[in-house]
Amino acid sequence: GNKGNFMENKEVLISIVVPVYNSEKYIQETIQCILDQTYQNWEIILINDGSQDETEEILRRYLGNTKLSLKYTKQTHHNYFKAIRHGLKYASGEIIFVLDADKILFNQIILPKA
């Protein structure tokens, strides 16, 4: 049979792990960028990496939207790699992206086209 490209399989769940540290200026854009992708079979794992700003307030607004597949966790002390490791525990996707909240390049996060 024709297996095709596995990316064409719409059932593949993609976990997007986003360590967030004092990202109040960027996090809405980052999340919006993911929401705007044509591929919609994803979950976002947000790890608040000890932010001291309004990041958590902003994230809570998104978490209130039950239509979105979001998981949220936080740690008290800023440690980027620990945040990623922590986030990976929550990831259930077959493909995992780690996306920095403040380093997003909109033309570079390309999920497969649905």
Contacts in CASP RR format, 6 or more apart in sequence:
PFRMAT RR
TARGET T0000
AUTHOR 0000-0000-0000
METHOD contacts of the structure
MODEL  1
GNKGNFMENKEVLISIVVPVYNSEKYIQETIQCILDQTYQNWEIILINDG
SQDETEEILRRYLGNTKLSLKYTKQTHHNYFKAIRHGLKYASGEIIFVLD
ADKILFNQIILPKA
6 12 0 8 1.000
7 112 0 8 1.000
8 112 0 8 1.000
10 41 0 8 1.000
10 114 0 8 1.000
11 41 0 8 1.000
12 41 0 8 1.000
12 93 0 8 1.000
12 94 0 8 1.000
12 95 0 8 1.000
12 112 0 8 1.000
13 41 0 8 1.000
13 42 0 8 1.000
13 43 0 8 1.000
13 92 0 8 1.000
13 93 0 8 1.000
13 94 0 8 1.000
13 95 0 8 1.000
14 39 0 8 1.000
14 41 0 8 1.000
14 42 0 8 1.000
14 43 0 8 1.000
14 93 0 8 1.000
14 94 0 8 1.000
14 95 0 8 1.000
14 96 0 8 1.000
14 97 0 8 1.000
14 111 0 8 1.000
15 42 0 8 1.000
15 43 0 8 1.000
15 45 0 8 1.000
15 91 0 8 1.000
15 92 0 8 1.000
15 93 0 8 1.000
15 95 0 8 1.000
15 96 0 8 1.000
15 97 0 8 1.000
16 34 0 8 1.000
16 42 0 8 1.000
16 43 0 8 1.000
16 44 0 8 1.000
16 45 0 8 1.000
16 96 0 8 1.000
16 97 0 8 1.000
16 99 0 8 1.000
17 45 0 8 1.000
17 47 0 8 1.000
17 84 0 8 1.000
17 87 0 8 1.000
17 88 0 8 1.000
17 91 0 8 1.000
17 96 0 8 1.000
17 97 0 8 1.000
17 98 0 8 1.000
17 99 0 8 1.000
18 30 0 8 1.000
18 44 0 8 1.000
18 45 0 8 1.000
18 46 0 8 1.000
18 47 0 8 1.000
18 98 0 8 1.000
18 99 0 8 1.000
18 100 0 8 1.000
18 101 0 8 1.000
19 47 0 8 1.000
19 49 0 8 1.000
19 80 0 8 1.000
19 83 0 8 1.000
19 84 0 8 1.000
19 87 0 8 1.000
19 98 0 8 1.000
19 100 0 8 1.000
19 101 0 8 1.000
20 27 0 8 1.000
20 46 0 8 1.000
20 47 0 8 1.000
20 48 0 8 1.000
20 49 0 8 1.000
20 51 0 8 1.000
20 55 0 8 1.000
20 59 0 8 1.000
20 101 0 8 1.000
21 48 0 8 1.000
21 49 0 8 1.000
21 50 0 8 1.000
21 51 0 8 1.000
21 55 0 8 1.000
21 78 0 8 1.000
21 80 0 8 1.000
21 83 0 8 1.000
21 101 0 8 1.000
21 102 0 8 1.000
22 51 0 8 1.000
22 52 0 8 1.000
22 53 0 8 1.000
22 55 0 8 1.000
23 30 0 8 1.000
23 51 0 8 1.000
23 53 0 8 1.000
23 55 0 8 1.000
23 101 0 8 1.000
23 102 0 8 1.000
24 51 0 8 1.000
24 53 0 8 1.000
24 54 0 8 1.000
24 55 0 8 1.000
24 58 0 8 1.000
25 102 0 8 1.000
26 101 0 8 1.000
26 102 0 8 1.000
26 104 0 8 1.000
27 55 0 8 1.000
27 58 0 8 1.000
27 59 0 8 1.000
27 101 0 8 1.000
28 58 0 8 1.000
29 104 0 8 1.000
30 99 0 8 1.000
30 101 0 8 1.000
30 102 0 8 1.000
30 104 0 8 1.000
31 44 0 8 1.000
31 62 0 8 1.000
33 104 0 8 1.000
33 106 0 8 1.000
33 109 0 8 1.000
34 42 0 8 1.000
34 44 0 8 1.000
34 99 0 8 1.000
34 109 0 8 1.000
34 111 0 8 1.000
35 68 0 8 1.000
37 109 0 8 1.000
37 110 0 8 1.000
37 111 0 8 1.000
38 111 0 8 1.000
38 113 0 8 1.000
38 114 0 8 1.000
39 111 0 8 1.000
39 112 0 8 1.000
39 113 0 8 1.000
39 114 0 8 1.000
40 114 0 8 1.000
41 114 0 8 1.000
42 69 0 8 1.000
42 111 0 8 1.000
43 69 0 8 1.000
43 70 0 8 1.000
43 71 0 8 1.000
43 91 0 8 1.000
43 92 0 8 1.000
43 93 0 8 1.000
44 68 0 8 1.000
44 69 0 8 1.000
44 70 0 8 1.000
44 71 0 8 1.000
45 70 0 8 1.000
45 71 0 8 1.000
45 72 0 8 1.000
45 73 0 8 1.000
45 87 0 8 1.000
45 88 0 8 1.000
45 90 0 8 1.000
45 91 0 8 1.000
46 59 0 8 1.000
46 70 0 8 1.000
46 71 0 8 1.000
46 72 0 8 1.000
46 73 0 8 1.000
47 72 0 8 1.000
47 73 0 8 1.000
47 74 0 8 1.000
47 75 0 8 1.000
47 83 0 8 1.000
47 84 0 8 1.000
47 86 0 8 1.000
47 87 0 8 1.000
48 55 0 8 1.000
48 56 0 8 1.000
48 59 0 8 1.000
48 72 0 8 1.000
48 73 0 8 1.000
48 74 0 8 1.000
48 75 0 8 1.000
49 74 0 8 1.000
49 75 0 8 1.000
49 78 0 8 1.000
49 79 0 8 1.000
49 80 0 8 1.000
49 83 0 8 1.000
50 74 0 8 1.000
50 75 0 8 1.000
50 76 0 8 1.000
50 77 0 8 1.000
50 78 0 8 1.000
56 74 0 8 1.000
59 72 0 8 1.000
62 68 0 8 1.000
62 70 0 8 1.000
63 70 0 8 1.000
63 72 0 8 1.000
71 90 0 8 1.000
73 86 0 8 1.000
73 87 0 8 1.000
73 90 0 8 1.000
75 82 0 8 1.000
75 83 0 8 1.000
75 86 0 8 1.000
84 98 0 8 1.000
88 96 0 8 1.000
97 109 0 8 1.000
99 109 0 8 1.000
END
